[in-house]
Amino acid sequence: MSPIPNLTLNNGIKFPAIGHGSWSGTTPDKQAESLEWLKSALKAGYRHIDTAQDYQTEKYVGIAIRESGIPREEIFVTTKLPWNHHTRVAKSFQDSLEFLGIDYIDLYLMHWPQAVLYDENNSQPTNPDGSLITTDHSFNDTWADIEKLLDTGKVRAIGVSNLSIKNLERLLKTAKVVPAVNQVELHPYLAQNDLLQFCQEKGIILTAYAATGYSYVRDDPLMVQLGKKYDVSPTQVTLAWHLARGTTAVPKSTNFERQKQNLTLPELNEEDIKRISGLDKNQRLCNKADELGKVWGWTYEQLGW
């Protein structure tokens, strides 16, 4: 077993390679439940908490940090710009600060490249066919507004989420600041090898969401076999695989013992890393196209997937 490393972002800031996610469902009751397991995550040893304004758990992340007694500077906080706030970056960022109840955010991500129509009363306005209403607002312009946040002194690093090579290339044509992080769906069934290589060449760290691959990967015979070999759970093997590839991950668990397990990872040998990578099916388990062929309003072609 080895300690969870800190990785260094392209602006020199260090952050824990394993963070704890905070998505907690779509109802207020479920979101409120996050407080207890966020507090237990901090107790278990997590020092990186990943949230988003869309998750509606920023408030509970802030409360958990304050109630933990852990100094704020010891906890790395990531949050994200909602897809319907592309035209109101400064206001949305300030809202997140207030929801969190903290003075600064460590890492601020553009959650999705597509800009959804802003409707004050509805974060998911839809067309007659049920698809999200997107606008032609360019994510290049959104990124320019996010870059301006660095001048406020209230954010330490900025990055993106759900960007493909195609859209990263488009972004980098106008970006003054190279994103520090690209957070994407990433697990052994969706290894994202080309994207990983591209990001490494550009100095962008890949962070995995849906990092464990859920039961699909957990129950894979190879992962079960390797769990027995290393005397850990299949999930611990998967998280160790992420670290071995130089990627970071933000798994979520509501169980204290599993939270601790996910911070206690084996060192995999090279052959086993290759075997896990060989499970790649280019299979999305989290954000898949709907019956209209779209993912939150954009096609795979637009997303570059």
Buried (B, 14 or more C-beta within 10 A) or exposed (E): EEEBEBBEBBEEBEBBBBBBBBBBBEEEEEBBBBBEBBBBBBBBBBBBBBBBBBBBBBBBBBBBBEEBEBEBEEBBBBBBBBBBBBBBBEEBBBBBBEBBEBEBBBBBBBBBBBBBBBEEEEBBBEEEEEBBBBBEBBBBBBBBBBBBBBEEEBBBBBBBBBBBBBBBEBBBEEBEBBBBBBBBBBBBBBBBEEBBEBBBEBEBBBBBBBBBBBEBBBEBEBBBBBBEEBEBBBBBBBBBBBBBBBBBBBBBBBEBEBBBBBBBBBEBEEEBBEBBBEBBEEBBBBBEBEEEEBBBBBEBEBBBB
